[in-house]
């Protein structure tokens, strides 16, 4: 009888613990799960926006300027913001969105650099 009572008490406390609205704590810090690190492409993406505040395209393009100029990583960063969609014969780019239509990587990189550098610096908040 004591054994059944002990098992019932353990199960009841476990179910009460699972229904708590606060996350489990280790000492005074919440218990967190570790996620696997991303691939090399994830490192080339622009800095993540704070939760609840999505970054504008301009801010993400300016974040790409922190990567070394003329490198494949910077182009990958720009491509993450605006994925490439080559057209047969693109004209001169009128806006940053037109840069994705260039087929050659050097032309696409130069186009994005020109627009990202011409954007006025945004205030950091």
N, C-alpha and C positions, 0 to 999 in steps of 0.2 A: 504494500500500500504506500509506503514511504517513497519507493522508487517511482511509482506512477505519479505521485504528487510532485516529486523533484523534476521529472521529465516535463510535466505540464507547466511548472513554473519557468523552466528554461525556455520552452517553446513560446509561452506567453510573453516573456520579456524580450525574446528575439523578434517577435512580431511587433511589439510596441516600439522597439528600437528602429525597425525598418520603416515605420510609419511616421517617424519624427520629421518635422518640417525643416529642421536645421541639418546641414551636412554633418557627417561624422567628424569628430575632432580628434587630433593627436596632440595631446598637451593643450596649448592655446591656439594651435593652427589647424585650419580645416584640412582634411584628408583629400588629396588630389590624385587624379589618374595621369600617368605619363603617356603622352601620345608619341608615336614614332616620328622621327625627324623627316622632313620633306626631302625631295630629290634636289638635284642641283638647280633645276628650273625654278623651284620654289624660292631659292635664295636670290634669284635674279628679279623676283617680283618686287614692286615698290613696297615701301614700309606700310604696315597694316594700320588702318584707321582705328582710333579709339572706339570702343564698343558704343553703339548707338549713334555714332556720327560717321556717315559714309564720306569718304574723301571725294573731292571733285576730280574731274579728269585733269584739270590744270595742276592740282597738287600732286597727283600721281605722276604726271609727266615731269614735273620739277624734281620729284624724288629720284627719277632715273638719271638726272644730271650728276648725282653723287657717285655714280659708277664711272670707271675710267672711260675717257672719250675714245671713240673709234674701236671699241671692243664688241665682241659678239654678245657679251652679257648686257651691255647697255641696249643693244638692239632687241634682245629678248625681253628686256624690261619694257621697252616701248611696245613691242608686239603683245605683251600681256595686257597693256592698257587698251590698245587698238589693234586687234588681230589683223594680219595682212589679208588682203583680198585683191590680188593683182588683176589689172585690166589689160587689154591688148596694147593700147597706146595712150597712157595717161598724159594729160596736159600738165601745165604748171600747177602746183598745189595752191589752192586758195585758202585752205584752212588745214589744221592739224589732222583732221579726219581724212583728207585727201592723200596724206603721206602713205597710208597703207596700200594704195594702189600701185606704188612703184615696185617693180619686180626685183631690181638689183638691190642688194642689201646696203651697199654704200650710199646709193641715192636715197633710200628710205631712211637711213641713219642721219644723213645730212639734213634731210627735210624735217625730221622730228627735232633734231638739235636746233634748227633755226626757229621753230615755233616755241619750243620749250624755253629757250633762252630769252625770247622776246616777251614772254608772259611776265607781267609785273610780279614781284615777290609778294606772296600772300602773308598776312600777319599770322604768327603762330599763336594758337590759343590753347 
